[in-house]
Amino acid sequence: MFPPTLYIFTSYLGSITTTMSSTGGSRRHSNMTTPGNSKRNSNIVNIEGEEEDHDYQIHSHQTPDPLLSENPLPGLKRHDSLDMESAKIQGHHGHHGTKDWGVILRLAFQSIGVVYGDIGTSPLYVFSSTFTNGIKHEDDILGVLSLIFYTITLIPVIKYVMIVLHANDNGDGGTFALYSKLCRNAKVGLLPNAQAEDREVSNFELELPGNANTISSRVKKSLENSEFAKYCLLFGAMLGTSMVIGDGILTPSISVLSAVSGLKEATDSMTEGRIVVVSVIILIILFMVQRYGTDRVGYSFAPIICVWFALISGIGVFNFFKFDPSVAKALNPKYIVDYFKRNNKDAWISLGGVVLAITGTEAMFADLGHFTVKSIQISMGCVVYPALITAYSGQASWLRKHQDDVADTFYKSAPDALYWPVFVVAVMAAIIASQAMISGTFSIIKQSLSLGCFPRVSVIHTSDKYEGQVFIPEMNYLLMVGCVLVTVTFKTTENIGHAYGIAVIFAETLTSSFMVVIMLVIWKTNALLVLLFVLVISSTEYIYLSSVLYKFGEGGYLPFSFAVVLMFIMCTWNFVYRAKYNFELDNKVSREVIKDIVTDTSISHMGGLAIFYSELAHGIPPIFKHYIENVPALHSVLVFVSIKSLPVSRVAPEERFLFRRVKPNDLYVFRCVVRYGYTDVRNEKESFEKILIERLKEFVESDYGVLEERQQGRVSDEDVVKLDQAWRSGVVHLVGEHEIVSRAGSSIGKKFLIDYAYNFMKKNLRQSYSVFEIPHKRMLKVGMTYEL
């Protein structure tokens, strides 16, 4: 059943008109035919909901309707071809919907340089981090190699490449992508960004009949009826985001340090302190080149990483045949069992080193917005996986003959003649390894920002071709400072490794938890398959998590420290964001008050057009009444604009503007909701002001309905002329400058969050008028105090 509020039906081809209205009961005027000669006329949809706030119009186009039912049963939701098309409209998803193998292969090549640097440089330190106390038994090498082989196969390949990548949100990945996907398919969202009128934009996924099962319905109902579950999901999304950001700080530190430490093999004069200094210099240079974007960086880095994979796999094959080909026996998981029997607790603790073999795996999903599912599957299956398996097998073969040199396995296992080439490429690969998590961090910060869970920061789109490629200067600077501090403080890869493992595996366990819910609620996967996923993949990750937590006091506390700080920032911002929205909703100005204000003779009227900005999607914000009380003057045309982020990756341009005219029509007061997905580019080539006016004129021309067009054409023409005159007379942008304070009698905790923490962040970060490029010369700030 449709909710009682409005829904908007849109499509993307054609130009005829359908009109829907509601006067006590819903009525649809359309021109349709049955299958065989099916068509839908849908250029303008007029919709009125239960109250004044739900009277909108949206502009769209025509689409064929081969499955349209002309006479749906009363009271039942009708599913036609538009419902099925709405989840897969082409042309809105950048390169993610491409079937051009040239583009796919080009992106696969780029992804090698951006996504896999982290997991690709793991051979630098995995064996040395696993055998921190030396090798006690020759077959322990086989046990660890078997663990590495099955861990890489199970987590990066089976879990991520085969399963998680398919849970993308219209081409975008990351923890918030999973959360937003859940919010669209179940009423579990706590953010005020998904009202009923938004549920039929193209990227919302609609549930079709005959696609439900009992378990799915029960799980969905339980989640929707539990406030605790809703808060847990939002908290999990924030925590996962925080851990990935923590991973983005630790990855550059451990990768660069491990590579530069190879200089100890070349000269005795290279002390630990000098290695740290060289690493810090490299890290600073790395973060300075981020501004050039993933596109350029990817093309620059991909050839180097390809050479790196060729080197480590070539050396691996050489060592495999030269020293001990019998390590192939590690394919038998029996050696894992024997390893645990021999070493007991020490074997369990050593899992903290083995887990470093899958560092950067989360980047495959977090960086998905920069590439495509196919491109990442191709690069992983054809290049990365074979290279890693041969590299670890070669190191294991070498260790069988050189057990005392496990602390420097990587460099000592390389042939002497290749030392310098390997060192140079290793340093370059370590620099590139950092790129994967840095790019992923930018992507997930942008998602959390758009969903109201992060303070406003500057998001720069670095590619004209690929929308997902972004750069965030503020976060780039903070990541750089964090990496330098970690490197200088911990100094060795062993110390950083304790923290690194926790950040890696914690983020992956959270992703698995979201995947279980998605499989049950959205995919409606067979319960036995979900149980198999939990028993095989999730349980394996929790075993690894228990191991890395054992080293909590030896550096493992670091990612939790990052997470606590980030969680505090995100929770504080989200709490006040929702409280402010609810305050405006409770204190919105009624239609009667608006009419009284506009018709009040004591208020001066002047030419021009005034645009009031507010986050309130329903109704007129209270700041308008505050403005009139202090400045009793009105422009001839008023437009109240709410710029709103939806829990979808993208909103098609033709679905972006949603208009309503405040009655009576002679008031010339309009409301507009401008809808964006969390990956949409907000600073279009044309100015936002110009696009808004053009769309408003289109709305006015169609406001009277197609059936009355001839009779009312003169009136709509007069309205368009009025709008043109107001536009030419001048446009003023009125932005609310809200001072948020805690209400008298609030608790100490609430006062701290609102009066100090939130206001500190707000004063030190960009404001909405900077984000949306409102012209400063025609901007007027209106101050008002909100007591929350």
N, C-alpha and C positions, 0 to 999 in steps of 0.2 A: 504494500500500500504506500502511496505517496504520503509524506508528512503533510499536515494541514497548511503549512506555509508554501511559498511558491517554489516551483522548479522551472528551470530554463532549458528549453530544448534547442540545441544548435546543431548546425551542420556546416559543411565547408564548400559546397558547389552550388551554383545557380543564383537566382535573384528574385524569385516570386515571393509572395507574402502569405503568412498564416497569422491569424489573430486569435488570442485566447483572452477571455475575460471572466470575471466571476462576480455575480450579483446574487448572493444567496446560494447559488449552485454554479459549478464550473461549466463553461460553455466554450467550445472550440469551433472557430470558423476556419475551414481549410478546403483546399482543392486537392483531392486525392483520388487515385484510382487503385484498383486491386492488382495483385501480381499479374505480370504479363505486360501491363502498361502502367507500372506503378510510378507515382511521382508525389512529391510533397512540396507544397508552397510554403516557404518559411524564411522570408527575409526579415520580418519583424515579429517578435512574439510579445504580446501584451499580457502581463500577468499581474493579478492582484491577489494578495493573500488575506489573512484574517484581519490585519490591521493596516493602518496607513503606511507603515514602514515597509510593507512588502509589495508595493506597487512599482514594478520595474519594467523596463523594456531593454531588450538586447538585440543587437544587429547581427544577423548571420546570413547564411546563404542556403542554397538548395542541395539536396542529396537524393539519389534514387532510393526508393523504398520497396525492395522486392519482397520483403516479408511483412509488409504492413497489414494489420488487421483493421478493416474499416469500421467494424461495429464491436468494440470491446464491451465486455459485460460491465454493467454499472458497479462501481465500488471496487473494481479490481484493477491492479496496476497493469497497464498494457505494455508489453515488451515488443518493440518493433525493430527494424534494422538499425534505426538511429541509436537505440540503446547499445546494440552490439558494436556499432561503428564508433561510438563515443569513446571507447577505451583504446582505440587504435587508429585515430585520425592521423594521416600521414602529413609530413611537412612541418611538424612542430618540434621534432626531437633532434634537430641538428644532424649529426652524423650517425646517431644510434640506430636509425632505421634503415641505413644504407645496405644495399645488396651488391654494391660495386666492390668486387674483389680487389681492385687496385687500391681503393681507399682503405679497405680492411687490412690488406697486407702492409700498406704504408703506416697505418696506426699500430699494427703489430710490431713493426720495426721500431717505431717511436717508443712503444711501451717498454721495450727491452731497456731503453736508457732511463726511463722515468720510474717504472714500477719495480723492477727486479734488482736494482743496485743493492738493496738491503739484504735480501735473501741470498743474492749472488756472492756477497762478500762474507757470508757466514763461515765458509771454510777457513777463513783467517784465524778463527778463534774457537771453534766448536770442540775439537779434541782436547785442546789445552784447557778449556774451561770445564770439561767433563772430568778429566783425570787430573784434578788439582793436587792430589796426593800421590801421583805416580801410578803406573800400571802394575798391579799386583799379580795378575795371571795373564798368560798369553791369550787365552780365549776371551778375556774381557774385551779385547779389541773387537772380536767378532760380535759379542753381545751388544756393544755400543753401536757398531756399524749397522746391525740389524734394527736397533731402536731408531737410528737416524733414517734408515730406508723406509721403515713402516710409518714413521711420524710424518715424513715429507709426503709419502703417498696418501696417507689418511687425511691430513689437515689441508695443505695447500691444494692438492689435486682433487681428491674426492669431495671434501667439504666445500671448498671455495669455488674451484673451477667447475665442478659438476652440479653443485647445489646452490650455494649462496649467491653466485653471480646472477642466477635466474630470479632472485628476489629483488632485483634492482627496481628503482622507482622511476620508470620511464627513462632508463639509461643512467641514472645516478645511484651511487652507492654510499655506504657509510651507515653508522648507527642511526642517525636522524632520518635517513631515507627509509630504513625499516620501520621506524616509529611512525613516520607520516603515512606510510603505506597501511599500517594497522589503523591509524586514525580515520582513514577514508573508508575502511571496510567494516569498522565497528565504532560505536559511539564511546570511545575510550579517551578521546582528546580532552585536555584541560585548557587548551588555548582558544581564545575567542576569535577563531579565524576560519571556521567552516560552517557557516549558516546554510540553511536549506537551499537558498538561491544559488549557491556555489557548487552544489553537488552534481550539476550536469555540465560543467565545463569538460572539455574533451578528455582531459587526463584523469578525471575521476573514473574509477572502475565500478561499473554497475553489476550487481549480482543478478544473474538471469535465473528464470525458474528452472526447477529440476536440477539445480546445482548445489543442493544442500544435503548435509547428513546430520544424524542425530548428535554425534559427538561434537561436531563443529558448532551446531546450534547451542548446545549446552555450554561449551567453553565461551562462545561469544556472549551469551546471555550472562554468564557469571562475571565476565570482565566488565560488561556494561553496567551491571548492577552493583559493582563494588568500587567505592571511592578509593579504597586502599589499593586495589589493583591498578587503577588509573594513575595514582601517584607513583606506584612502583614502576610502571612502564615509563613515565616521564623521567623519573629518577634514574632508571637504567639507561635511558637514551643519553642523559647528561653525563652519567658516569662513564659510559663507553666513549663518549666524545672526549672527556677529560683524559682518559687513559691513552687514547690515540694521540692526543696532543703531547702527553708525557712521553710517549714513544717517539714523537717527532723531535723531542729535546735530546733523548738518550741515544738515538740512532746515529746522528752525526758524530757524537763524542766517541762512542765505542768503535765505530767503523774507521774513523780517521786515526785514532790512537793506535789501533791494532795494525794498520798499514804502515804508519810512520815508525812504529817500534821495530820494523824490519831493518832499520839503519844500524841497530845494534850488531847485526851480523856482519856489516861492512866495516865498521870502525869502532874501536873501544872508547873513543872520545865522545861518542853520542850517549850522554847520560840521560837518566829519566827526566830530569828537569828540562833539558834541551828538547827532548821528544815532545814534552808538553807544550813548550813555546812554539815549536814548528806546527803542532796540531792546531793550536789556537789561531795562528796566522792563516792556516788553510781554511779553518771554519769561518773566519771573518770574510775571507774572499768569497767563499761559497754563498753566504747569505747576501752578499752585495750583488751577485749576478742574478738573484731570483727575480728582480724587477723585469728582466727580459722575457720572462714567461716560459711556460712549459713547452710551447711549440718549438721555439728556438733552442731551448735547453735540451729538449728531447732529441732533436736532430743532431745536436752537437755531441750528446752523451751516448746515443745508441751505438755508434761505431766502436767507441771505446769499450762499452760493456760487452759487445759481441766479441771483440778481441780478448777481453777478460775471460769470457766463457770458453772461448777456443783454447786459451792458455791452460786454464785449470783442468779442463777435460782432457786436453792433450797430455799434460803432465800426469794426470790420473791414470790414463791408459798406459803410459810409459811405466809408471811405478807398479801398476797392477801386474803387468807381464814380467817385469824385471825382478821383483822382490817376492811376491807370494800370490799367485792367481787363486789360491784356495780360499781367499776371503769371500769368494762368491758363495761359499757355504752360508754366509750371513743371511741369505734369503730365507733360510729355515728359522722360523721364530723360536725354535727350541733353544737357540743360543741366548735369547732374551731371558727365558726361564732359568737357564743355568747361571746366567750373570747375576740374577737376583738371589738365587740360592747360595752362591759363593759369597756375595758381598752384603746381603741383607740391607741394613739401614743405609750403608754407604752407597749402594746401588740406587736406592730411592733418592738420596740427596744429589747424586750425580745427574739425575734427570733435569736439574736446573741448568746444566750445561748442554744437554741434548736438545732442550727446547729452543736454544739459540739457533738451531738449524732451520727454524721456521720463522725467524724474525722477518718482519716486513710483509708477512702474508696478508695482514689486514689491509695493506696498501693496495693489493689487487682489487679489493672491493671499494675502499675509500677513494681510489683514483679512477674509478670506473667512469665518472663524468667526463674525464679527459679522453677516454677511448671508447671501445665497444666490447661487448661480451665476447664476440668471435675473435677479435684481435688479441685479447688477453688469453683466451683459450689456445689460440694458435702459438703465440710466443711461449707460453708455459709448456705446452706439450711437445713442441718441436725443438726448442732451444734450451730453456732453463732447466727443466726436469732431467733430461739426459745428462746435461753438463754437471749438475750437482751430484747426481748418483755416481758418475765416473770419478769426479773429484774426491768425494769421500771414500770411495773404494780404493783409489790410488793411495790416499793418505793412510788408510788402514793397512794396506800391503806394506808400505814403507815402515810403519810403526811395528809391524811384526818382527822386523829385523833391527829396529832402533828404538826400543822401548824407553831408554833413558832420556831421549830427546823430545818427549811428548810436549814439553812446555813451549817449544818452538817448532811445532810440527810443520806448519805451512811453509816457512821459508827454507828450513833444512831439507824438506822433502823435494824441493825444486832442484833440478840439475844445476851445478855450479855455473855452467855457461849461460844459463838463463836467469841468473840471480837479478841482475840490474833491470833487464826488460820486465821481469815479473814484479820487481819492486815498484818501478815507475807506473806500470799499469795498475798495480794493486792500490797505490795511493790515489790514482785518478778514479778507480772504481769505488774506493771508499768515499771519495767526495761525491760521486754520483749516487752512492747508496743512500746518502742523506737526502737526496732529492725526492725519493719516493715518499717518505713520511712527511717531508715539508709540503709537497704538493697535496698529499692527502689531508694534512692539517688545514690548509687553506680551504679545501673543498668542504670539510665538515663544519668549519667555523662559519662559512657563508650560509650553509643550511641552517645551523642553529640561530644565526643572526636573523634570517628571514622568518623563522618560526617564533620569534619573540623570546628566545632563550639565551641571548647574548647581547651585550651592549653594542650600539652602533659603531662600526669601524668602516674604514674606507675599503671598498672592494673594487679592484681594477681588473677588467677583463683584458687579458693579454693576447688574445687571438681573435681575429675577425672570422675565422673559419669554424672554430670549435668553442661553443658557448661555455663549456664547463671549465675552461682553463682560466684561473683567476690568480691574483696576487694581492695580498693584504699587508700593506707596509707596516702597520702597528704590530701585527702578529709576527711578521718577519723579524722585526727588531727584538721583540721579547724572546723569540726562539733563539736568536743569536746570543743574547745575554745569558739565557739559561744554559745553552750548550757550552759556552766559555766557562761559566762558573762550575759546571759539572766536571769539565775536563781538568780545570785547575785544582779542584777540590779532591777528586778521586784518583787522578793521575794514572791508574792502571786499568786495563780492560777487565781484569778479574773482579775488581771492586765495582766497576760500572755494570758488569754482567749480572750481578745479583739483583740490581734494580731493573735492569733491562728485561730480564726474564719475566718479572712480575707484570710489567707494563704490557708485554706482548701477550702473555697467556690470559691475563685478566680481560683484555679487550676482546679476545677470541671467545672466551666463555660467555661473555655478554651477548656477542653476536649469535652464538648457538642458542641462547635462551630466547632471543627474539625470533630466531628461525623456527623453533618449536611452536611458538604461538602462531606464526605466519602459516606454517604447514597445516595447523589445525583449523584456524579461522578463515584463512584466505584460500589456500590451495586445496583444503579439505582432503588432505592426504590420509590414506588408510592408517588407522591407529597403530597397526603392527609395524609399519614402516617408520612411523614417528618414534615408536619405542626402540626400534633398531638404531635409529639415528642417536637417540639419547644414550643407549647402552654402549655403542661403539665409539662415537665421536665425542659426545659430551663427557662421558665418563673418563675417556682418555685425557681430555683437557683438564678435568678436575684433579686427576692424579698428578699431572704436571704442575698445576696450580699449588697443590699441597706441598710439592717439593720446593718450589721457589719461595714460598712463604716461610720455609724453614730458615732462610737467610735474611729474614726481614730486618734483623738488627745489624746486619753487615752491609747495608746499603739498600735493602729492599724497601725501606721506608720512603725512599726518594720519590717513586712514582705516586705513592699515596699522598705525599706532601703536595705534589703538583696537583693531584686530583682534588684534594681538600680545598686548595685555593681557587681552582677553576670552578668547582662545584658551588662554592660560596658565591662567586661572581654570578654564575648562571642562575642559581636558585633565587638570589636576591633580585636580579633583574626581572626574572620571570614572575616572581611574587608581586612586585610592584606594578609590572606591566599589566597583569590580570586585575589587580586591585584598582588601578587607574581606569581601565576599560569599564569595569563594573560600576565605578563611581559615575562615569559619564552616562552609562546606560540608565542608571537610577535617577539621574538629574537632567535627562534630555528635555529639550524644549518642545512643548506640544504644538500641534498644528494650529490650534486656536490662538495660542500666544504669538506664533509667527504671523498669523493674519492680523492680529491687533497691532503688532509692531510695524508691519509694512503699511497698514492703512492709517497709522497714527499721524495726524496732521502736525503735531508738535515736533515730529522728527523731520529733519531736512532731507530732501531727495536730490541726488545729483546724477549726472551721467556716468557711464563707465560700468565696468564689470568687476565684481569682487569675488575672489575665490577664497573660501574659508577651508583650511586644512584641519582634519581631525582624524583620530584613529577609530572613531565611532562609526560602525557600519550601518546602524539602524537609528534613525532619528537625527535631530539637530543638536549639536553639542552645547552644553551649558555656557561655554565661553562666548557664544554669539549674544546671548542675553546680557552677559557681563559687558561685552563691547558696546552694545546699544545704550546701556545705562550710563556709560561713561563718555561715549562719543555718539550723541544722538544724530547720526547722519547715515544714510543708506545709498548705495549705488542702485542704478536702475535695474540691474540684473545681478542676482546672487546665486552662487554655485557652492554647495557644501561638498567638499571632496574628502573621501576616506580612502587612503591608500592601504590596501589590505593584502597580506601574504597568506596564500592558501597552502594547505598541506599537500601540494602537488608539485612536481618538478617544474612544469611549465604551463602557462595559460596562453592559448592561441591569441594573437593580436585582435582578431575579430570578436573574441569573447571577453576582452579585457575590461571594457567600459560598460557599466550598468547604471542606467539613468532612471530617475523618478522625478515627476513634476509635482510640486506641492500645490494642492488645490486651494482656491480657484486659480485658473490658468492666467488670469490677468495680474497675478502677483509677480510673475517672472522669477520664481524661486525654484531652484532645482537641487536635487541631491544626486551625487555620483559616487559610485564605489568603483575604484580602479583596482583590479585584481592581478596579482603577480604570483607566479610560482617561486619556489626558493632558489631556482637557478636562472630565472629570467634576468635579462639585462635591463636595468631601469633607466639608464641614460641613453635614450634612443638618439638616432642621428637628427631627427626632427625634435624641436623643443616640445616638452610635455604640454606647455600652455597651448601651442598651436594644435597639437593632436586633440587635446581636450575640447577646444572650441569647435573644431571640425566635426568631431563625433557628436557634440551637443546639437549642432545644426542639423545633422542627419536625424537625430532623435526627434527634434521639434518638427521636422518635415513629415515624419511618420507618426507623430503623436496622436493624430486624429483617426488613424486607421485607414486601411486601403479602401474599404467599402464606402467611406464617406469622403474620399479624397477630392472628388470633383466639387462637392458641395462646400467643403471646408478649405479648399486650396487657397483661397484668398486670405483666410485667417492664418494658416501656417506660413504663407509668404510674408505676412506682416510680422510674425514672430521672428522669422529668420532675419528680416530687415532690422528689427529691434536688436537682435543679438549682434549683428554686424556693426550697428551704430555704437552699441555699448563697447564692443571690442576696440573699435577705432578711437573711442573717447579715452580709452586707457584701462589697463587691467591692474588691479591691486591684489597682491597675495597676502592674506592675513593668516599668520601662523601663531598658534597658541604657545605662549611661553609659560608653561605650567611650573609652578613651585609646589613640589610635593612635600607635605609635612604630615607627621603622624597626628591623629586625632587626640584631643585631650583625654587623659585617662588610659592611654594605650600602655601596654606592657613595656618593660625596659628593652626586651628583645626586639619588639616591633619598632620602637623609637630608634634603636640603633640601626636596624636594617634600612628604614626609610629616611631618617634625618641625616644619617652619616654615610653609610655604605652606598646606598643608591645615589644620593645627591653628589657624592664624590665622583662616582663613575660618570654620571650625567654631565658634570661640569668639565670633565677631562676627556670626553669623547665627542665625536661629531654629532651634530644635531640633524634632525630630519630635513631641514631646508637645505643643508649641505648635501645630503645623500640624494635628494631629488632635484638638485640644481635649480632651485627657485631663484630668480634674478634678485639680487640684493637691492637694486635701485628701486624696485617696485614691491618690496616686501615690508610688511608692517607687523611687528610682533605685538601680540595682545597678552598681557600678563594676567594670570589668575592663580589663586592658591587653592589646591585640592587638599582637603583634610581626609586622609584615609584611615 
